[in-house]
Amino acid sequence: MGSPRREISVRWEKYVIVVTGATGNVGRALVAALVAAGEQVTATSRGITDGDVPSGVRTRRGDLVDADSLRPVFDGADTLFLQNGGPSAHLLNPNDILDAAKTGGVRRVVLLSSQGIATRPQSSSHGETGRSIEDAVRQGGLDWTILRPGGFASNAFAWVESVRAERTVAAPFGDVGLPTIDPSDIADVAAATLREDGHAGQIYELTGPALITPRQQAGAIGAALGEPIRFVELSRDEARVQLLRFMPEPVAETTLDILGNPTPAEQRVSPDVERVVGRPARTFADWAARNVAAFA
Ligand SMILES: NC(=O)c1ccc[n+]([C@@H]2O[C@H](COP(=O)([O-])OP(=O)(O)OC[C@H]3O[C@@H](n4cnc5c(N)ncnc54)[C@H](OP(=O)(O)O)[C@@H]3O)[C@@H](O)[C@H]2O)c1
């Protein structure tokens, strides 16, 4: 009589969607949306910890400027949400990132790019670097979708300190409106394009539902707080000094150009959020209400 057969059960765990920039405004909301939809997620950034994500999400540290550091991140994945590297964008080697992703098993990539690729093609910061990342994604042999958002509602977090201390917002170009986008809407569009078929080869331009000026944004934060907010209009030079604390000069100059002298394309309200997720884009007032605790 032979020995009894032992049943060996192996439980494979797959973390199939990789989210880069997972601790950021978009990435955090995207991880939450994917988890709510029952997806298995690997969340990555340079400094991520398990405390940054819901339980059940795998975290792996990696640096987008060092594609080799991403190899363990991509292991077992089939889908990638790739952000454009923000201030490090010019240091990225997108072909190396995509090669590492393909080696790990990735077949679909959704790139978080920027509206400036189309509207400021001559700008080295907003146009050229971003364009080379988009080109690599388009030519990388994966199913691709590109998201091009305009300015984020969450840029208003720059006003947290002055609102908390003095109930004041200081910004340039107080009466110039832009269709600011809620990062949660970018996340919802990203979740749909990562999970559903039918988005390959699409470029979605993502904006909010209406133009809103900095003065009106200050008013919306005040309404959320239930207290008036004073608006102080800065000159372009004063605003440049502030921006240079967060970004290099070419990025600051193009940002000021967009804020002060937007092109018709930058002021156009895009239908793409509603096209993809089937509901209108959220308003700035909605963003302010959900984030009011930061300003209190
Ligand atoms: N704000 C706007 O108006 C606007 C408009 C259009 C496009 N965008 C683009 O949208 C993207 C996401 O914006 P967000 O507001 O969600 O960003 P965010 O809140 O600033 O977060 C950035 C995320 O990326 C990670 N990160 C930064 N550098 C990295 C690197 N070298 N390697 C790996 N991870 C890195 C950060 O975590 P660690 O620090 O832990 O690495 C963090 O998770 C940005 O790349 C930005 O360029 C922004």
The ligand as an ORCA input file, in Angstrom:
! r2SCAN-3c Opt
* xyz 0 1
  N      -1.198     69.931     -9.055
  C      -1.605     70.161    -10.297
  O      -2.277     71.169    -10.579
  C      -1.267     69.164    -11.398
  C      -1.744     69.380    -12.685
  C      -1.467     68.428    -13.679
  C      -0.704     67.312    -13.379
  N      -0.228     67.130    -12.122
  C       0.567     65.917    -11.832
  O      -0.204     65.020    -11.061
  C       0.679     64.173    -10.338
  C       0.029     63.760     -9.025
  O      -0.335     64.899     -8.283
  P      -0.681     64.767     -6.729
  O      -1.238     66.079     -6.307
  O      -1.445     63.514     -6.493
  O       0.796     64.606     -6.160
  P       1.318     64.792     -4.673
  O       0.157     64.888     -3.734
  O       2.362     65.830     -4.693
  O       2.021     63.368     -4.425
  C       3.095     62.920     -5.209
  C       3.200     61.406     -5.029
  O       4.255     60.898     -5.829
  C       5.255     60.313     -4.992
  N       6.542     60.623     -5.616
  C       7.084     61.850     -5.841
  N       8.284     61.721     -6.439
  C       8.495     60.383     -6.616
  C       9.556     59.614     -7.170
  N      10.669     60.175     -7.660
  N       9.434     58.258     -7.187
  C       8.327     57.659     -6.675
  N       7.284     58.330     -6.147
  C       7.376     59.688     -6.106
  C       5.045     60.918     -3.604
  O       5.451     60.086     -2.546
  P       6.979     60.003     -1.997
  O       7.375     61.396     -1.663
  O       6.856     59.077     -0.816
  O       7.787     59.392     -3.103
  C       3.509     61.019     -3.609
  O       2.947     59.727     -3.365
  C       1.977     64.954    -10.169
  O       3.026     64.161    -10.687
  C       1.801     66.212    -10.993
  O       2.912     66.420    -11.840
  C      -0.500     68.021    -11.123
*
